[in-house]
Amino acid sequence: MKPQPTVGIIGAGVSGLVTAKTLRERGFDVVLFEKEAELGGVWASTRRYPNVTTQNTRDTYTFSDFPMPKYYPEWPTGEQVQTYLTDYARHFGVLTRIRFNTTVENAEPVAGGWMLHTVRKDARIRVPVDFLVVCNGVFSEPNLPDLPGRDAFAGEVVHSTGFRAEHLEKAQTAKVAVVGFAKSAHDILAQVGNVATEPPVCIYRRAKWKMPRIFLGLNFKYLLLHRFGESLFPYRNLLGIHKFLHGPLGKPVTKFLVKTIGNLVARQLKLRQSGLLPDQPFDSIANCSIGLTSDGFYERAADRRLRLEQGEVVGFEKDGVVLNSGKKVPADLVVFATGFRQSVPFFAPDLVGRLRNEAGWFQLYRNVLPPDVPNLAFVGYNPSLFTPFTSELAAHYAAQHFKGQLNLPNTGEMKAEIARHQDWLRRRVPHGHSSGTCIIPFSFHHADELMRDMGLRTRRTRNPIAEFMAPFNPGIYRGLAEELQALQARKVKVVNVEEPELEAIS
């Protein structure tokens, strides 16, 4: 019997787990390497700050064939998400395939596959695999700026992923400054504001639009987490109804709807009262990091129970930080909610040069496949408004490719498509492009591209209106592995029917 091809997977977060499950059901043997002692990636206890919750609702942040428990709240906690991922891994036989506390120091391409040089405690083990999937995610390396005067600062400096309950306790009497304007910054500021005797300080470069979880009495998912919501923003390729919505007749209506929503959001969040009204139009919310509001943040900002300092931290002094305006902000605790860097430290520099361009953007076809490196795929480098599902699709895409069942353009055409897409992305989102991996808010468009490439139906129900207007339901994509196997079986059957005729003619 021919042995199963082996796949090494780096990372046991959302993307690594669904990749392992998907590849196993497609006939591969898998081994996951996780440097932490637990699974979950950003949801692991070692990385989540207190009381963190999802931005997605419970029913949209799931895999297609494993819904979250109905007793979970609408926005599950980080602990609940990790429990869900653990249950998923156990249910599909992935848990036993994970090597915890194991770091891949070097992934070396060799004839016919890869040699992985791993370290676990003091043991160094080489693991040969046929294929490799990188699932370390776009949130793998916290971005903690190295600024002048750090050694002289008498207080404590942490990244948001290192913010813990003891810091929240310390905040009761400390002067706290949080740098950033992302969800993690707002979450931490809101929590600190609940316990601090002195208002915390939010240091931010630019105010950005956020969506309330409940907007005019409606759950956020009924406003933007569906195909119609996405269609309000023009994609690079306009097909079907999108041509109308952004054409001469539909565009005025679309612009009016978007502007109206923006005005109503500004009123609900009291953005003018707080001074946090963004200087960009509301359609700028459709960037790589659409964010939801954190409970209490905008209310405190409007009531001046939260200090706002617009600027950039350029250095430290003994008792605080200095902004580029020259202003000093006193602080005992500085939390940098400044995002992440994307890195692949297990690849040699010459290989990284084939994966990233001069600007550091990953050169991945459909955000999954590097044209210049065989037997390699990336899953999770397509974070979306429903990342578990888009990672699941990327895992199927990788499996099809490894099986030789994916009809791809040639290398030159793939590179040209990457260049076209990234040129559009650069013009559309000059900043915050996530090293070329950004697909938000165009999650459905991206999913449809992967589906079409694999020969699958992009419309999944008999009710196109509901599918266009209703909030995203991952369950309608359940059974893709069986669909792909049936599709391949039909292709093989056609070939077998045609072959005798060809032989007779010859």
Summary of the structure (lengths in Angstrom):
residues: 506
radius of gyration: 24.0
end to end distance: 34.2
largest distance: 89.2
contacts: 1621
relative contact order: 0.14
helix: 38%
strand: 19%
